[in-house]
C-alpha cells in the first residue's frame, strides 16, 4: 500500500464515495420498487410513497421488489419486514 492510500484524507474520500454510491443505489431501488408497484397496481398515494421513501436499506428494497410479483395488494409489501 502506498503512502497516499494510507492517508486519512484518502480514506475519507473513499468512504464518502462509497456512501454516495450507496445513496444513489437506494434512490434507484426506491424508484424501481415504486415503478413495479404502479405497473402492477396503478398509481399509489402519497402516504405509500412516503413509506417507501423512508426505507434506507438497499437489501430490504430489493426483497420488497421481488415480493411485488406475489402480492395481491401493495400494502402487503410491508408485512414480514
MIZA-915717 format. One record per atom (N, C-alpha, C): residue in three letters; x, z, y. Coordinates in pm, whole numbers, plus 50000, padded with zeros to 5 digits. Atoms other than C-alpha are relative to their C-alpha. Example, Ala and Ser with C-alpha at 12.3 -4.5 7.8 and 13.67 -1.06 7.14 Angstrom:
BEGIN
ala500895000049881 ala512305078049550 ala500905000050120 ser499184999449881 ser513675071449894 ser499235007350109 
***
This chain:
BEGIN
unk500865000049883 unk500005000050000 unk500905000050124 unk499145000349882 unk501474991150335 unk499555010350104 unk500234989849898 unk501605013150643 unk498654998150071 unk501275002749933 unk498604996150808 unk498825004949917 unk501104995950088 unk496355002350509 unk499905015249988 unk500004985550009 unk497315038950510 unk499555006750129 unk500354994049872 unk496435044150876 unk498545004350003 unk501374994949989 unk493335064250961 unk499124990250077 unk500785009749923 unk492235037651211 unk499544988649909 unk500335010750095 unk492345010650942 unk498925004849904 unk501004994550091 unk490405032850704 unk498645001550069 unk501234998749924 unk487825039750976 unk499324986350015 unk500555013549987 unk487395002251033 unk499384995349868 unk500555003850132 unk486874996650660 unk498685007149974 unk501224992350022 unk484285024350642 unk498864994850088 unk501025005349909 unk482435010550945 unk499494986649948 unk500405013050055 unk482424975850789 unk499115001749878 unk500824997450118 unk481064989450463 unk498625005250040 unk501274994349954 unk478385009150647 unk499104989150059 unk500785010949940 unk477294978550847 unk499514990449892 unk500405008750109 unk477224957550532 unk498845005949921 unk501084993350071 unk475044983050356 unk498724999750082 unk501185000449913 unk472704984750656 unk499354986249997 unk500545013650006 unk472334946850650 unk499324997649866 unk500615001450131 unk471634948250278 unk498665007049991 unk501264992549999 unk468934974650328 unk498944992450079 unk500955007749918 unk467314954150605 unk499504987849924 unk500395011850076 unk467334923050388 unk499105003749883 unk500814995650114 unk465914942150090 unk498605004150046 unk501324996549945 unk463094956250305 unk499184987450029 unk500695012549968 unk462224921550431 unk499544992849874 unk500345006650126 unk462284907350079 unk498835007249933 unk501084992350061 unk460064935349948 unk498694997350072 unk501225002849924 unk457544930050228 unk499524985849976 unk500385013950030 unk457604892450166 unk499344998949864 unk500565000350135 unk456944897749796 unk498605006149996 unk501304993249997 unk454104922149860 unk498974991250070 unk500945008349926 unk452504899250117 unk499684987149925 unk500285012050080 unk452844868849890 unk499015003149889 unk500874996250112 unk451074887649612 unk498665005550046 unk501214992849961 unk448514908449804 unk499464996450138 unk500425003149863 unk448254893650154 unk500665009550098 unk499384992249892 unk449174909450485 unk499845015049978 unk500044985450012 unk450004946450486 unk499785005950138 unk500244993649871 unk449044971050757 unk501285006650052 unk498834994149934 unk451424988050999 unk500485012649930 unk499624987750071 unk451375020550803 unk500834996849876 unk499245004250118 unk452555003150486 unk501394995350041 unk498725005249950 unk455274985250682 unk500925011550043 unk499194988549958 unk456465018350835 unk500535007649879 unk499564993150122 unk456625033850488 unk501194992849937 unk498885007850054 unk458885005550369 unk501215001350093 unk498894999049904 unk460975007150688 unk500705013649996 unk499414986650009 unk461615044250623 unk500955001449881 unk499164999250120 unk463415036650295 unk501394994550031 unk498625003849974 unk467205035650331 unk500824998249872 unk499325000750129 unk468075035049961 unk499884985849944 unk499995013950045 unk469064999549859 unk499544998749856 unk500405000850141 unk468665006149488 unk498515002449982 unk501444997350006 unk465185020449540 unk499214987750044 unk500675012149953 unk464174989549737 unk500064989049894 unk499885009850107 unk465464967649454 unk499025003049886 unk500934996250107 unk463474987149195 unk498554997450042 unk501355002449950 unk460364985049411 unk499674985150000 unk500215014550000 unk460794947349447 unk499664995049859 unk500285003950138 unk460864943649069 unk498625004749956 unk501284994150038 unk457774965349041 unk498814991950054 unk501085007749938 unk455714941549260 unk499264991549898 unk500665009050095 unk455004918848963 unk499115007249900 unk500784992750101 unk453434946548754 unk498885008650057 unk501004991249940 unk451224964949002 unk498734992350037 unk501265006549961 unk447604958049093 unk499615003450143 unk500284996049861 unk447684974449438 unk501345003650065 unk498724997249934 unk450534976649692 unk500385014850007 unk499694985749991 unk450225014549718 unk500665005449873 unk499364995950126 unk451345016849354 unk501524999450009 unk498555000649984 unk454845008249476 unk500625013750023 unk499474987049962 unk455245043749597 unk499875010549890 unk500134990450110 unk454295060749271 unk501234999349910 unk498854999550089 unk457105071849048 unk501345000350070 unk498714999649928 unk459725074049321 unk500155013050067 
***
